[in-house]
Amino acid sequence: MKLKLRKCQQLIYKQKLKISILQNKAKNYSSGNKEQILTKFKSNSIVRMQLRLSHLKRKGWRFKEMEKSFALSLYYNSPKAYTFMRKFLCLPTIRSLRKWLQLLDVSCGLNENVLEILKTKFIDAEPKHKLVSIIIDEMSIKSFISYNSQNDQFHGFEDFGNDGLVDSKNNKYCNQALVVMIKSLIMPWKQVIGHFFSNGPVSGHRYSGFNNKKIK
């Protein structure tokens, strides 16, 4: 009986010793160790995001632009799945994503910033890498008027941006969306460069208008 008691005491002592060692390792877990782990998952933004925010309270979560963009694409892919995943993962609220979208410059027309970035990127590129095709696609959308408190504007009307035409904006409800994209003929990339909202199909003079003025 005494022998069994002694063995149990030794086992308890060993277990306490292991617990003590693990607790010391946990205390010595520094931010440097976290950076090493994050480096291993450099290409996986969702893993890095979880490691960075998991020890913080929800009110202390701060998301980077890339993380917001990832969360937004995930939400648009499946809103129900996004709501479910938020129970287990550190992800922005849907309200936060909507506020972030309101701060972005997504006004109608051809995006000058995107065009300038592409121009700078390919200024020294080989001629064959500058070969692109212009893709224009239209789709029907539901008419809906919304108010953007960030810029004090109503959205949901026909809007062609600043295309130089007098009636680029009017009070007609939009029911068509037109997207302009360029796609490389050689390299595997494509980029949306603008979008427009119209009441009915876009007319031919509109196409020729923004083609002649902006896309060269």
C-alpha positions as CSV (number, residue, x, y, z in Angstrom):
1,M,0.0,0.0,0.0
2,K,2.8,2.4,0.9
3,L,4.6,1.5,-2.4
4,K,1.5,2.3,-4.4
5,L,1.1,5.6,-2.6
6,R,4.7,6.5,-3.3
7,K,4.3,5.7,-7.0
8,C,1.2,7.9,-7.2
9,Q,3.0,10.8,-5.4
10,Q,5.9,10.4,-7.9
11,L,3.5,10.5,-10.8
12,I,1.8,13.6,-9.4
13,Y,5.1,15.3,-9.0
14,K,6.1,14.6,-12.6
15,Q,2.8,15.9,-13.9
16,K,3.2,19.1,-11.8
17,L,6.7,19.5,-13.2
18,K,5.5,19.2,-16.8
19,I,2.7,21.7,-16.1
20,S,5.3,24.1,-14.6
21,I,7.6,23.8,-17.6
22,L,4.7,24.4,-20.1
23,Q,3.5,27.4,-18.1
24,N,7.1,28.9,-18.2
25,K,7.1,28.3,-22.0
26,A,3.8,30.1,-22.4
27,K,5.1,33.1,-20.4
28,N,8.1,33.3,-22.6
29,Y,6.0,33.3,-25.7
30,S,7.0,36.7,-27.1
31,S,5.8,38.7,-30.1
32,G,9.0,37.5,-31.9
33,N,7.7,34.0,-31.8
34,K,4.4,35.2,-33.3
35,E,6.2,37.0,-36.1
36,Q,8.0,33.7,-37.0
37,I,4.7,31.9,-37.2
38,L,3.2,34.7,-39.2
39,T,6.1,34.6,-41.6
40,K,5.4,30.9,-42.3
41,F,1.8,31.8,-43.3
42,K,2.7,35.0,-45.2
43,S,0.7,34.0,-48.3
44,N,-2.4,33.0,-46.2
45,S,-4.1,36.2,-45.1
46,I,-6.9,34.5,-43.2
47,V,-4.4,32.5,-41.0
48,R,-2.3,35.6,-40.3
49,M,-5.4,37.5,-39.4
50,Q,-6.6,34.9,-36.9
51,L,-3.2,34.7,-35.2
52,R,-3.0,38.5,-34.9
53,L,-6.5,39.1,-33.5
54,S,-7.4,35.9,-31.7
55,H,-6.0,37.1,-28.3
56,L,-7.9,40.5,-28.5
57,K,-11.4,41.4,-27.6
58,R,-13.9,42.0,-30.4
59,K,-13.9,45.8,-29.8
60,G,-10.1,45.8,-30.2
61,W,-10.1,44.2,-33.6
62,R,-8.5,46.4,-36.3
63,F,-8.4,45.1,-39.9
64,K,-6.0,46.0,-42.7
65,E,-7.2,47.0,-46.2
66,M,-6.3,43.6,-47.6
67,E,-8.1,41.8,-44.9
68,K,-11.2,43.9,-45.4
69,S,-11.0,43.2,-49.1
70,F,-10.8,39.4,-48.4
71,A,-13.7,39.5,-46.0
72,L,-15.8,41.5,-48.5
73,S,-15.2,38.9,-51.3
74,L,-16.0,36.1,-48.9
75,Y,-19.3,37.9,-47.9
76,Y,-20.3,38.5,-51.5
77,N,-19.6,34.8,-52.3
78,S,-22.1,33.7,-49.6
79,P,-23.6,36.0,-47.0
80,K,-25.0,33.1,-45.0
81,A,-21.7,31.3,-44.9
82,Y,-20.0,34.6,-43.8
83,T,-22.4,35.1,-40.9
84,F,-21.8,31.5,-39.8
85,M,-18.0,31.8,-40.1
86,R,-18.0,34.9,-37.9
87,K,-19.0,32.7,-35.0
88,F,-15.6,31.0,-35.2
89,L,-13.3,33.4,-37.0
90,C,-12.1,36.9,-36.5
91,L,-13.9,38.7,-39.3
92,P,-15.3,42.2,-39.7
93,T,-19.0,42.8,-39.1
94,I,-21.2,43.3,-42.1
95,R,-21.9,46.8,-40.9
96,S,-18.2,47.6,-40.8
97,L,-17.8,46.3,-44.4
98,R,-20.6,48.6,-45.6
99,K,-19.1,51.6,-43.9
100,W,-15.7,50.7,-45.5
101,L,-17.4,50.5,-48.9
102,Q,-18.9,53.9,-48.4
103,L,-15.4,55.4,-48.0
104,L,-14.1,54.0,-51.2
105,D,-14.3,56.0,-54.4
106,V,-16.5,53.8,-56.6
107,S,-18.2,56.6,-58.5
108,C,-19.4,55.9,-62.0
109,G,-17.2,56.4,-65.1
110,L,-13.7,55.2,-66.0
111,N,-11.4,55.1,-62.9
112,E,-8.6,57.5,-63.5
113,N,-6.5,56.1,-60.6
114,V,-6.6,52.6,-62.1
115,L,-5.7,53.9,-65.5
116,E,-2.7,55.8,-64.1
117,I,-1.5,52.8,-62.2
118,L,-1.7,50.6,-65.3
119,K,0.1,53.3,-67.3
120,T,2.9,53.5,-64.8
121,K,3.2,49.7,-64.5
122,F,3.5,49.1,-68.3
123,I,5.4,52.2,-69.3
124,D,8.7,50.2,-69.8
125,A,7.0,46.9,-70.7
126,E,7.6,45.1,-73.9
127,P,5.2,46.0,-76.7
128,K,3.6,42.5,-76.7
129,H,2.8,42.9,-73.0
130,K,0.8,46.0,-73.8
131,L,-1.6,44.2,-76.1
132,V,-5.0,44.1,-74.4
133,S,-8.6,43.5,-75.4
134,I,-11.5,45.7,-74.1
135,I,-14.3,43.7,-72.7
136,I,-17.7,45.5,-72.2
137,D,-20.6,43.7,-70.5
138,E,-24.1,44.7,-69.5
139,M,-26.5,43.2,-67.0
140,S,-29.9,44.0,-65.7
141,I,-30.2,45.2,-62.1
142,K,-33.0,46.0,-59.7
143,S,-33.9,49.6,-59.5
144,F,-33.2,50.9,-56.0
145,I,-32.5,54.3,-54.4
146,S,-30.0,54.5,-51.5
147,Y,-28.5,57.4,-49.6
148,N,-24.7,57.6,-48.9
149,S,-24.2,59.7,-45.8
150,Q,-20.4,59.9,-46.4
151,N,-20.8,62.1,-49.5
152,D,-24.4,63.2,-49.0
153,Q,-25.6,61.7,-52.3
154,F,-28.4,59.5,-53.5
155,H,-27.5,56.5,-55.6
156,G,-29.7,54.6,-58.0
157,F,-30.1,57.0,-60.9
158,E,-28.6,56.8,-64.4
159,D,-25.0,57.9,-64.1
160,F,-22.2,57.8,-66.8
161,G,-19.6,59.7,-64.7
162,N,-17.7,62.6,-66.1
163,D,-17.7,61.5,-69.7
164,G,-17.9,65.0,-71.0
165,L,-21.5,64.7,-72.2
166,V,-24.1,67.2,-70.9
167,D,-26.5,64.5,-69.7
168,S,-24.0,62.3,-68.0
169,K,-26.3,62.3,-64.9
170,N,-30.1,62.6,-64.7
171,N,-33.1,61.6,-62.6
172,K,-33.9,58.4,-64.5
173,Y,-33.9,55.3,-62.4
174,C,-31.1,52.9,-63.5
175,N,-31.9,49.3,-64.4
176,Q,-28.8,48.4,-66.3
177,A,-25.1,48.1,-65.2
178,L,-22.3,48.3,-67.7
179,V,-18.7,47.2,-66.8
180,V,-15.6,48.0,-68.8
181,M,-12.6,45.6,-68.4
182,I,-9.3,45.2,-70.1
183,K,-7.7,41.8,-70.5
184,S,-4.1,41.1,-71.5
185,L,-3.7,39.1,-74.7
186,I,-0.4,37.6,-73.6
187,M,-0.2,37.7,-69.8
188,P,-2.8,36.1,-67.4
189,W,-4.3,39.2,-65.9
190,K,-7.5,41.4,-66.3
191,Q,-8.7,44.5,-64.6
192,V,-12.0,46.4,-64.3
193,I,-11.4,50.0,-65.3
194,G,-14.9,51.5,-65.0
195,H,-18.6,51.0,-64.6
196,F,-21.8,52.9,-65.5
197,F,-25.5,52.8,-64.6
198,S,-28.1,53.3,-67.3
199,N,-31.8,53.3,-67.9
200,G,-32.1,50.7,-70.6
201,P,-29.2,49.5,-72.9
202,V,-26.3,51.9,-73.4
203,S,-26.5,53.7,-76.7
204,G,-23.8,53.6,-79.3
205,H,-22.7,57.3,-78.9
206,R,-22.0,56.6,-75.2
207,Y,-19.7,53.7,-76.2
208,S,-17.8,55.8,-78.7
209,G,-17.7,58.7,-76.3
210,F,-15.7,57.1,-73.5
211,N,-13.7,54.9,-75.9
212,N,-12.4,58.0,-77.8
213,K,-11.8,60.1,-74.7
214,K,-10.2,57.7,-72.3
215,I,-9.1,54.3,-73.7
216,K,-6.2,54.6,-76.2
